[in-house]
């Protein structure tokens, strides 16, 4: 292979490396016990814990809207991807309606979270409006 071939291989390797870095971008970095808020597609790194949490999507939001009387409070379900010590985990966080926060366990961590905005009667929430507020503690 000539110099041109080696140059093309080098360029290809560099492009693949850059694409990998862009895909693994972290939007914020916080310490354990610090609250943070991320939107869909955003990630947060938990310092000192080898952990990154990515808010993938809102799977469903059936929470009873504000100022409405409901027989059932509903639930908001958010899908997150957690990368911990190099292993990826998929997790659904369920927040019952009419609650300020909910908690789920992950390995030896507690995830305290809330999904915003809270529904209002007659108003649709678009995916880009959703924000997930989390605190990760041991």
C-alpha positions in Angstrom: 0.0 0.0 0.0 1.4 3.4 -0.9 1.4 6.6 1.0 -2.0 7.6 -0.3 -3.5 4.3 1.1 -1.9 4.9 4.5 -3.2 8.5 4.5 -6.7 7.3 3.7 -6.6 4.7 6.5 -5.4 7.3 8.9 -8.2 9.7 8.0 -10.7 6.9 8.4 -9.4 6.0 11.8 -9.5 9.7 12.9 -13.1 10.1 11.7 -14.3 7.0 13.5 -12.6 8.2 16.7 -14.2 11.7 16.5 -17.6 10.1 15.8 -17.2 7.9 18.9 -16.3 10.9 21.1 -19.3 12.9 19.8 -21.7 10.0 20.6 -20.3 9.7 24.2 -20.6 13.4 24.9 -21.6 14.3 28.5 -23.7 17.5 29.0 -23.0 18.0 32.7 -20.8 16.7 35.5 -22.0 16.5 39.1 -20.9 14.9 42.3 -22.8 12.2 44.3 -25.7 13.8 46.2 -25.9 16.8 43.9 -29.2 17.4 42.1 -29.1 17.9 38.3 -31.6 18.3 35.5 -31.3 16.9 32.0 -33.5 16.9 28.9 -34.2 14.0 26.5 -31.0 13.0 24.9 -28.8 14.6 27.5 -26.3 12.9 29.8 -24.8 13.6 33.2 -21.5 12.1 34.6 -21.4 11.4 38.3 -17.8 12.2 39.4 -16.0 9.5 41.3 -18.6 6.9 40.6 -17.7 5.9 37.0 -21.3 6.5 36.1 -23.1 8.3 33.2 -26.9 8.7 33.1 -28.7 9.5 29.9 -32.3 10.5 29.7 -33.5 8.5 26.6 -37.3 9.2 26.5 -40.6 9.6 28.3 -42.3 6.2 27.7 -45.7 7.5 29.1 -47.2 10.2 31.1 -50.7 9.5 32.5 -50.4 11.7 35.6 -53.7 13.4 36.5 -53.4 17.0 35.2 -53.3 19.9 37.7 -56.8 21.3 38.7 -58.6 18.1 37.6 -60.2 15.6 39.8 -59.2 12.0 38.8 -60.0 8.6 40.1 -56.4 7.5 39.5 -53.3 9.7 40.0 -51.5 8.1 37.0 -47.8 7.6 36.5 -44.9 9.1 34.5 -42.4 6.6 33.1 -39.0 7.7 31.9 -36.4 5.5 30.2 -32.8 6.2 31.2 -29.6 4.5 30.2 -27.0 4.1 32.9 -23.4 3.3 32.1 -21.7 2.1 35.2 -18.1 0.8 35.2 -18.2 0.3 31.5 -21.5 -1.7 31.5 -24.7 -0.3 30.0 -28.0 -0.7 31.8 -31.5 0.2 30.7 -33.9 1.4 33.4 -37.4 2.8 33.6 -38.1 5.4 36.3 -41.7 5.5 37.4 -43.0 8.5 39.2 -46.6 8.3 40.6 -48.9 11.2 39.8 -49.4 13.8 42.5 -45.9 13.3 44.0 -43.0 15.7 44.0 -40.3 13.0 43.8 -39.9 9.3 43.5 -37.1 6.9 44.2 -35.6 3.8 42.5 -32.6 1.6 43.5 -29.8 0.9 41.1 -27.0 -1.5 42.4 -26.0 0.2 45.6 -27.3 3.7 44.6 -30.6 5.5 45.2 -32.0 7.6 42.4 -34.3 10.3 43.6 -36.1 11.9 40.6 -39.0 13.9 39.3 -40.3 14.6 35.7 -41.3 18.1 34.7 -43.4 19.8 33.6 -46.4 18.4 35.4 -49.4 18.0 33.0 -52.1 20.7 32.8 -55.6 20.1 31.5 -56.0 20.7 27.8 -52.2 21.3 27.3 -50.0 18.8 25.5 -46.4 18.4 26.5 -43.9 18.0 23.6 -40.9 15.7 24.1 -38.4 18.5 24.0 -40.2 20.2 27.0 -39.6 17.3 29.4 -36.8 17.6 32.0 -35.7 14.9 34.4 -34.3 16.1 37.8 -32.2 13.5 39.5 -30.0 13.0 42.6 -27.7 10.0 42.9 -26.7 8.9 46.4 -25.1 5.8 47.9 
